[in-house]
Amino acid sequence: MVDIMLIYPMLMIGTWEIVAIVAVVLLLFGGKKIPELMKGLGQGVKSFKQGMNEVEKEIKDMDNTDDYKKQ
C-alpha cells in the first residue's frame, strides 16, 4: 500500500503551476469565454449546495419524526 505522506507533496500546487494552468485556460478558451465558464461553474456549485441542504433537511426531518414516534 502507498503511504499518503509520499503522495501528498505531489498534490500540492505552487504559484508557477497555477500561472501555467491559467495561461493554458486562456489559450484554450479565450478571454471572452471564461466569464461564461465561471458563470456555469458558479451555477453548478449553487445547485450542489442546494441539493446538499435539501438532503440535510430531509435527514433532520426524519430524525424529528423518529423522536416524535418514540414519545
Legacy VTK file of the C-alpha trace (Angstrom):
# vtk DataFile Version 3.0
C-alpha trace
ASCII
DATASET POLYDATA
POINTS 71 float
0.000 0.000 0.000
1.250 3.515 -0.793
1.814 5.838 2.139
-0.282 9.019 1.827
2.621 11.154 3.034
4.564 10.129 -0.073
1.740 11.237 -2.383
0.757 14.436 -0.522
3.719 16.586 -1.676
2.882 15.722 -5.284
-0.673 17.036 -4.805
0.445 20.481 -3.623
0.150 23.175 -6.298
2.620 26.050 -6.318
2.414 29.546 -7.757
4.002 28.677 -11.093
1.692 25.726 -11.590
-1.331 27.983 -11.055
0.080 30.533 -13.506
0.618 27.775 -16.073
-2.929 26.451 -15.618
-4.412 29.946 -16.032
-2.312 30.509 -19.167
-3.473 27.223 -20.696
-7.113 28.022 -19.905
-6.732 31.453 -21.514
-5.185 29.910 -24.612
-7.837 27.220 -24.907
-10.963 29.241 -24.225
-10.007 32.866 -24.808
-10.874 35.849 -22.666
-14.482 36.123 -23.833
-15.441 32.547 -22.976
-14.036 32.463 -19.415
-16.845 34.535 -17.788
-19.392 32.145 -19.291
-17.455 29.172 -17.941
-17.231 30.729 -14.480
-20.957 31.506 -14.520
-21.719 27.890 -15.340
-19.351 26.702 -12.632
-20.998 29.026 -10.106
-24.453 27.759 -11.024
-23.251 24.185 -10.657
-21.816 24.875 -7.203
-25.044 26.656 -6.186
-27.134 23.715 -7.369
-24.901 21.273 -5.496
-25.195 23.289 -2.264
-28.983 23.455 -2.607
-29.101 19.695 -3.067
-26.935 19.141 -0.010
-29.117 21.468 2.069
-32.250 19.597 0.966
-30.708 16.262 1.914
-29.636 17.609 5.320
-33.140 18.987 5.895
-34.727 15.651 4.990
-32.385 13.826 7.371
-33.217 16.249 10.192
-36.932 15.885 9.455
-36.636 12.096 9.608
-34.795 12.366 12.934
-37.509 14.634 14.298
-40.300 12.301 13.219
-38.449 9.329 14.743
-38.165 11.199 18.047
-41.858 12.053 17.881
-42.833 8.421 17.264
-40.780 7.256 20.270
-42.677 9.517 22.653
LINES 1 72
71 0 1 2 3 4 5 6 7 8 9 10 11 12 13 14 15 16 17 18 19 20 21 22 23 24 25 26 27 28 29 30 31 32 33 34 35 36 37 38 39 40 41 42 43 44 45 46 47 48 49 50 51 52 53 54 55 56 57 58 59 60 61 62 63 64 65 66 67 68 69 70
